[in-house]
Amino acid sequence: MTDQTPYIRPDMQAFLDMMAAVEGPKLVDMTLEEARASYQAMHNIADRPARDLAVIRDLSCPGPNGDIPLRLYDARESRETGPVIMFYHGGGFVIGDLDTHHALCSEIAALIDLPVVAVHYALAPEAPFPAAILDCEAATRWVAGSPAELGREATGLITIGDSAGGNATVVVGQLLGANPAAVPVVLQVPIFPLVADANGSESMAAFSEGFLLTADTMGFFDAAYAADRADPRGFPILSDHSSAPPTIVVTASLDPIRDSGRAYAKALIDAGRDCVFLEMRGVTHSFTNLRGAVPSTQNDLERVIAAMQFMLANPA
């Protein structure tokens, strides 16, 4: 099956048809406030309800430009020392917050039975590159130090995020590798990440329109975030990968930035690092937040969690 005649799951096609029938402005034609509200509204409609957990608590930590909002998720009221998951939300570093990914974070915490700390970094264009990355790094180092405010002592960090958050997942791992935190990153899970420049890729050409994330939207995010294309904090494919932590790279076959994730998985393998590569067939970017409207994607998330459990149980 070629990208000219891509496989699309029936429930994914139904959702795409529904989105195509919606009248209204494109994201690139909205104000920032409208774009951010639209992103939240889509997740409200498309995602499953959030899980009820023993602990869902808002807190904050110091950052380079003020306090960083965080949210702790845990299926248990208390627990022994162990790994802590750091979650960085998607949205092109322009839209998205703790609420847009609330249901997903609660699901991850319930499925894997580990504490999850979600990070709401500073958004562009008000805070362009590298503000978001600096916030994600600061929050991760704060959790690594196991402060009393968190109430959980971390023995290792698992970094995970979707899209822009997938980029942050990789960059934070690289930054903590260069300047270690109190505890190591034991696993990183970039989900449909933008790690390499997607412009000119086969996937961008094949899926730039009609598959949820569009080339126009990517351009909108790119202009607002204004990442330096020569800086590995913007495009971490540029870094040395010889000391990358064990990694699970997740892509979606109908995603315009799919080839970015594929390139990162190849770079890890070429560097001799432990890497599991999962490409979810027949779904688009953002599938992890479409689990209500596209029910088959719940199984995709569960595959990711199963891979995480396998990697944690079989360390390098």
Secondary structure by P-SEA (a helix, b strand, c coil): cccccccccaaaaaaaaaaaaccccccccccaaaaaaaaaaaaaacccccccccccccccccccccbbbbbbbbccccccbbbbbbbbbbccccccccccaaaaaaaaaaaacbbbbbbbcccccccccaaaaaaaaaaaaaaaaccccccccccbbbbbbccaaaaaaaaaaaaaaaccccccccbbbbccccccccccccccccccccccccaaaaaaaaaaaccccccccccccccccccccbbbbbbbccccaaaaaaaaaaaaaaaccbbbbbbbccccccccccccccccaaaaaaaaaaaaaaaaaccc
